[in-house]
Structure formats: C-alpha cells, structure tokens
Amino acid sequence: MMIYNANGITLIKRIERALILKERALILKEGASTLNFIKKHPYICLGLFSLIIFLLGSYNLPITDTVESNYAQTAKEMLIAKDWISPQIYGRYWYDKPIFYYWELMISFSVFGFTEIAARIPGAVFGMLGVLFTYNFTSKVYSRKTGFLASFILISSFEMSLLTHSVLTDVTLFLFMSMSVAYFYLGYTQNKNYYYLCYITAALSTLTKGPVGLALPGLACVIFLLYKKDIKELLKVKLIFGIILFLIITSSWYGTMYGIHGNDFLLNFFGVHNYLRATVSEHPAQNVWYFYILMFFVGFAPWSFFLVYKMYKKYREKTLSFKKSDSLFQLLIIYSVVVFAFFQCIATKYTTYTFPMLFALSIMTAKLYTSNFKKIINVSVVFSVIYTLLLIFAAPPYMAMNAGKATGEFLKFEASYEKPVYFYENYSTSMVFYSDRKIYSTVEDNEFEDVKPGKLDWNAKNVMPLIKKSTALNDKDCYIITKNKKIDKFKNEISKIKGANIQIVKSDASYTIWHKTQK
C-alpha cells in the first residue's frame, strides 16, 4: 500500500489539472483550426454540407406519381429518342413545361443511368448552387456572417429539404429567379453591368417554367423602382440590349418548338399549361384562401415562426418600419409579396408555387437574427438532421404507396410481354418508367371521345394510351391493374362478362395485377 502525504496529493492534483487544461487547449485549437478553415473556404464548406444534406436518402426514394414520374419518363423517352428539343411521353409530344429541367435530367440519366438517384441529383446540385448564391449575394450586400446565416436558414427550411430530394422544376426556378432579383439589385446599387446577368437569368427562368420566370422578378423590380420614385432608372437598365439578349436565349427553344410543332405547341403550352392553369383550377380541393398562408408556415418551417415572432416583436416595440428598412430589405419584402399575391390570385393552387419566396425570406430572417448567430446555426443543424432522418427512414415507405415501382418491376422482369397491359380507371406513369411497357388507361365507352386531348381544357393532359373500358375488359388474355380500393368494383364488372376468369399474379399495398382470360 502506498501512502501519499499532503504535498504528494497536491502535486498529483496539479498534474491532473495541467493535463485537463492541455486537453481543453487542444480541443480549442482544433475548433479554432476548423473555424479558420470555414472562414477561409466558405464556398467549399457550404457546398459540401448542403450537397451531402440534399443527397442523403435520395438513393432510396422511388419515383412517385403523378408529377415526378411525368418529368422522369419524359426525359427518359427524350434521351432514348436522342431528341434534345421536343419533350415527349408515351411516344407522343407534349408541352407541359419548357426544356431546361429536362436537359438536367437527360444529362444525369446519361451519366448515371435511368435510376432514382440520377433523377434526384439535379435537385440536389441546383439546391447547392442556390445555397452558394444566397451566401455570395448576402455577403456582398450585408456581411459574410449574415450570408452564412442566410445559407443555413435556407438549407434547414422544410420545403428546401423536401424539394432538393424531389424530381421537380422548382429548385432550378428558385435559383434563376433569385439570381434575377439579386442581379437587378446589384445593378441598381453597384455596377450597371449586373443588369445583363439579370436578363440572362430571367431567360433561364423562362426556359425552366415559362413566362412566370420573367413576370414575377420583373414586376417586383418595377414596383421597387416605383416605391423609390426612381422610375428613370428604367433608362439605365440596358433595356433594349437586355430584351434582345433575353429573346435570343429564349427563342433558341421557343422559336424552334414553334417551327417544329406550330399551333399545337402554342395551344398546349401557352393555352393549356399557362392560360388555363391561371384561370381554371387544376386542383379544386386546394383552392382555398388560406392555402398559401399555410404553405408559408409549413414550407419555411421552422424559420417562418422565427420570422413572424421577430416582426411581431418589432411591431410591439414600434420599430417595425418598411420605410426605414434598407433598400435590399425593401426589395425582398416586395418580391415576397409579389410572388405570394400572384399565386394567390391565379386559379390553380399548388404547394411549390411560392417556393421562390424562400430566397427573400431566408435573407430577411438572417438579417433580423444576425446577433443570435450561434443559436440560429445550432437550430439549423438540428432541423437539417431531423429532416434527413425523416427522408431516410420515414419517406421511403410513404412514397412507395404513391409509386408503381414494385408493380412496374414485376411487369418488366416477370410478366409476359405477349399480353397487353390495361390500367382500370386510373393510371400510373411511374409504372411505365419502371416497366418500360405500354400501359393503356381504360375509359368509359361513353366518355372516350370527350377525354381525348386536343382542346383548351384539362383533357390535354390525357396523352397516355387510351382504350375503351369494354374493349379492355373483353380482351381474352391480358393483364389488368387495379388500385386496391377499386377491386370490388372491378370484380363486379368482370363477373358480368361471360366466360371471364381473373387471377391475382401480383399484389402490394396499393395495386393488384390480374391475369384475365376468357373462354
């Protein structure tokens, strides 16, 4: 047994304390080293962090119906046909959206194959570019600290996390519209040559989503100049050359499409998918006055609550003043209101339409909370982790219920190619994507002529192969797909056909494939 005197115990305690202090110093040194690296290389750090966050879980998310599958199948068919100009689906041309996003998907499919991760890579990449641009612009106007904060707020916004994992045009549109507004402001306050970039990015927005890509940033900028009583600035915005530049870029596709497809392109693209969407609701159930208010709180969560709280607090303190705000803050408010009000006024309501607002909202929130830098970064990281875990563990089974992956793969690898495939009273484009099979949509005989595309109505979307229901149900050897909730109705109709026999060959939580024969 060893016995220590008081001096020995004191010496040991001093040594222990010295070791602890040394360890803490090493930790602080490593932390300082990491912080210095982030300060020196913000674009590398933000780019890698955002890209990893936006890609995690994407490999396990099936292509869902109805919107994702339309984009994926269109790009797939265009690539197979080696046609980089005319969007096509089910072997026929269609004009739902402009070309830019299809190019993104086609390039990704060319490199990574016709896979789910390939379809989702463009959203992640353009999401990363949106984060980097938000940092770049905010740092130029405010500070690097505010820019860093705005980027993290954007990354950890619910809708940004969701859409960067999706097969949708909205992240690309977000980037180009944000750039249009930002370059206008930089042209207005710093260097007039930025106006050229404003026109270029407005043209790219128009090639991504249509006229709205020019209309919304343009309207916001004009209202801003009117508020500033500086309408004479329109004489300095390189308007004539800018319009020429815009038309050269956009006509490279729009003009080519009109030259190839003529009035059919004009009727369907501008008539159905722009005019009709603005005047006749495509989704009547969502056409409620509070729809976009709800989308603001959900889409910009958790920061929507932070922003509203801070604005309310300033209102109570009587420090909330649009007039006294700096000019960028004013432009961002105007841009947000223009986007919100425009889509509030048009007939069709859709969850992603107001997504471009997040650029302005992220910067405004960052500006208001710059003094709470560490707290905001911590909250951002926590929510980024939460969203990622949800996408990895909760999203796949939920999305599988809205995707025809299992059914499509059965049709591709196990089902006979000699038998035609019919979909009873519904349709699933994702099944076509996964199966590479021609699948017919059955239509009631008395409605068959009415639902065909070719007029200025929503039937223009019925470009899938159509067949009369009686013809399909009387086929003597075929596959018929039903949604599980329609099985009873299907069985009842089959029971009325003399000599008909049906047998289940594949069933999952959403769909059932029947082999139908008839004597």
Residue pairs with C-beta under 8 A, 6 or more apart in sequence:
4 12
37 45
38 45
39 144
42 135
42 144
42 147
42 148
43 132
43 135
43 136
46 131
46 132
46 135
46 148
46 151
47 128
47 131
47 132
49 155
50 127
50 128
50 131
50 132
50 151
50 155
51 124
51 125
51 128
53 155
53 161
53 384
53 388
54 123
54 124
54 127
54 128
54 161
54 164
54 165
55 120
55 121
55 124
56 388
56 391
56 392
57 165
57 388
57 391
57 392
57 395
57 396
58 116
58 117
58 120
58 121
58 124
58 165
58 391
59 116
59 117
60 116
60 392
60 396
61 116
61 120
61 165
61 391
61 395
61 396
61 399
62 116
62 396
62 399
62 400
62 403
62 405
62 430
63 69
63 72
63 116
63 119
63 167
63 403
63 405
63 430
63 433
63 434
64 399
64 402
64 403
64 430
65 402
65 403
65 404
65 428
65 429
65 430
66 429
67 167
67 168
68 119
68 166
68 167
68 168
68 430
69 403
69 404
69 428
69 429
69 430
69 432
69 433
70 89
70 96
70 429
71 97
71 101
71 102
71 105
71 119
71 167
71 168
71 169
72 105
72 119
72 167
72 430
72 433
73 89
73 90
73 429
73 430
73 432
73 433
74 87
74 88
74 89
74 94
74 96
74 102
75 102
75 105
75 106
75 109
75 119
76 109
76 114
76 433
77 88
77 89
77 90
77 91
78 84
78 86
78 87
78 88
78 102
78 106
79 106
79 109
79 110
81 88
84 99
84 103
84 106
85 99
85 253
85 256
85 257
85 260
86 93
86 257
86 260
86 261
87 93
87 94
87 95
87 96
87 97
87 99
87 102
88 94
89 429
89 463
89 464
90 432
90 438
90 463
90 464
90 465
92 463
93 261
93 264
94 268
94 463
95 257
95 261
95 264
95 265
95 268
95 269
95 272
95 273
96 273
96 461
97 169
97 208
97 209
97 210
97 273
98 206
98 207
98 208
98 209
98 210
98 253
98 254
98 269
99 207
99 253
100 169
100 172
100 204
100 207
100 208
101 122
101 169
101 172
101 208
104 122
104 126
104 172
105 118
105 119
105 122
105 167
108 118
108 119
108 121
108 122
109 118
109 119
111 118
112 118
112 121
114 433
119 167
120 165
120 166
120 167
122 171
122 172
123 163
123 164
123 165
123 166
123 167
123 168
123 171
124 164
124 165
126 164
126 171
126 172
126 174
126 175
127 160
127 163
127 164
127 171
129 175
130 154
130 160
130 171
130 174
130 175
130 178
130 359
131 151
131 154
131 155
132 151
133 175
133 178
133 179
133 182
134 147
134 150
134 151
134 154
134 178
134 359
134 362
134 363
135 147
135 148
135 150
135 151
136 147
137 147
137 178
137 182
137 186
137 363
138 146
138 147
138 150
138 151
138 363
138 366
139 146
139 147
139 148
140 147
140 186
140 190
141 185
141 186
141 189
141 328
142 328
142 363
142 366
142 367
142 370
143 370
145 370
145 373
146 363
146 366
146 367
146 370
147 366
149 366
149 369
149 370
149 373
149 376
149 377
150 362
150 363
150 365
150 366
150 367
151 362
152 376
152 377
152 380
152 381
153 303
153 362
153 365
153 366
153 376
153 380
154 160
154 358
154 359
154 362
155 161
155 380
155 384
156 302
156 303
156 379
156 380
156 381
156 383
156 384
156 387
157 299
157 300
157 301
157 303
157 358
157 362
158 298
158 299
158 300
158 301
158 302
158 383
158 387
159 295
159 298
159 299
159 300
159 352
159 355
159 358
160 358
161 384
161 387
161 388
161 391
162 387
163 170
163 171
163 174
163 352
163 355
164 171
165 391
165 395
168 352
169 208
169 209
170 352
170 355
170 356
172 208
173 205
173 208
173 209
173 213
173 355
173 356
174 355
174 356
174 358
174 359
176 201
176 202
176 204
176 205
176 208
176 213
177 201
177 205
177 213
177 216
177 217
177 356
177 359
178 356
178 359
179 197
179 198
179 201
180 198
180 201
180 202
180 205
180 213
180 217
181 217
181 220
181 221
181 331
181 335
181 359
181 360
183 194
183 195
183 197
183 198
183 201
184 194
184 195
184 198
184 217
184 221
184 237
185 327
185 328
185 331
186 194
187 193
187 194
187 195
187 197
187 198
187 237
188 233
189 327
192 236
192 237
192 238
195 237
195 238
195 242
196 238
196 241
196 242
196 245
198 217
198 237
198 242
199 238
199 242
199 243
199 245
199 246
200 245
200 246
200 249
202 213
202 214
202 217
202 218
202 246
203 214
203 245
203 246
203 249
203 250
204 213
204 249
205 212
205 213
205 214
205 217
206 213
206 214
206 246
206 250
207 213
207 249
207 250
207 253
210 269
210 273
210 274
211 274
212 342
214 246
215 342
216 335
216 338
216 339
216 342
216 356
217 335
219 338
219 342
220 331
220 334
220 335
220 338
220 339
221 331
222 234
223 334
223 338
224 330
224 331
224 334
225 231
225 233
225 234
227 330
227 334
228 327
257 265
257 269
258 265
258 266
267 456
268 453
268 460
271 456
272 456
272 457
272 458
272 460
272 461
273 460
275 456
276 456
276 457
276 458
277 346
277 347
277 348
278 346
278 347
278 348
279 346
279 347
280 347
280 348
280 457
280 458
281 287
281 347
281 348
281 349
282 347
282 348
282 350
282 458
283 348
283 349
283 350
286 349
286 350
286 351
287 347
287 348
287 349
288 349
289 344
291 349
292 340
292 343
292 344
292 349
292 353
292 354
295 351
295 354
296 304
296 340
296 354
296 357
297 304
297 305
298 304
299 351
299 354
299 355
299 358
300 307
300 357
300 358
300 361
302 379
302 383
303 361
303 362
303 365
304 361
306 365
306 369
306 376
307 361
307 364
307 365
307 368
310 365
310 368
310 369
311 320
311 368
314 320
322 330
322 333
325 333
328 363
329 364
329 367
332 360
332 361
332 363
332 364
333 360
333 364
335 357
335 360
336 357
336 360
336 361
336 364
339 354
339 356
339 357
340 354
340 357
343 349
343 353
343 354
366 376
369 375
369 376
400 406
400 509
400 510
401 509
401 510
402 510
403 430
404 428
404 430
404 431
404 434
404 510
404 511
405 430
405 434
406 506
406 508
406 511
407 428
407 431
407 434
407 435
407 481
407 506
407 508
407 511
407 513
408 428
408 430
408 431
408 432
408 433
408 434
408 435
408 437
409 434
409 435
410 435
410 505
410 506
410 513
411 421
411 431
411 434
411 435
411 437
411 439
411 479
411 513
412 434
412 435
412 436
412 437
414 506
415 421
415 479
415 505
415 506
415 513
417 437
419 477
419 478
419 479
419 515
420 438
420 440
420 475
420 478
420 479
421 435
421 437
421 438
421 439
421 440
421 478
421 479
421 480
421 481
422 439
422 440
422 441
422 442
422 467
422 472
422 475
422 478
422 479
422 480
422 481
423 431
423 439
423 440
423 441
423 442
423 480
423 481
424 442
424 469
424 472
424 480
424 481
424 482
424 483
424 486
424 490
425 442
425 469
425 482
425 483
425 486
425 489
426 441
426 482
426 483
426 486
427 439
427 441
427 464
428 439
428 481
428 511
429 464
431 437
431 439
431 481
432 438
432 439
432 464
438 465
439 464
439 465
439 481
440 464
440 465
440 466
440 467
440 472
441 462
441 464
441 465
441 466
441 467
442 467
442 468
442 469
442 472
442 473
443 451
443 466
443 467
443 468
443 469
444 468
444 469
445 468
445 469
445 470
448 466
448 468
450 459
451 459
451 462
451 466
452 459
452 462
452 466
453 459
453 460
453 461
453 462
453 463
454 460
472 478
472 480
473 480
473 493
473 494
473 497
473 500
473 516
474 497
474 518
475 516
475 518
476 517
476 518
477 516
477 517
477 518
478 515
478 516
479 505
479 513
479 514
479 515
479 516
480 490
480 502
480 513
480 514
480 516
481 511
481 512
481 513
481 514
482 490
482 511
482 512
482 514
483 510
483 511
484 507
484 509
484 510
484 511
484 512
487 512
490 514
491 502
494 500
494 502
494 516
497 518
499 518
499 519
500 516
500 517
500 518
501 516
501 517
501 518
501 519
502 514
502 515
502 516
502 517
503 514
503 515
503 517
504 512
504 513
504 514
504 515
505 513
505 514
505 515
506 512
506 513
507 513
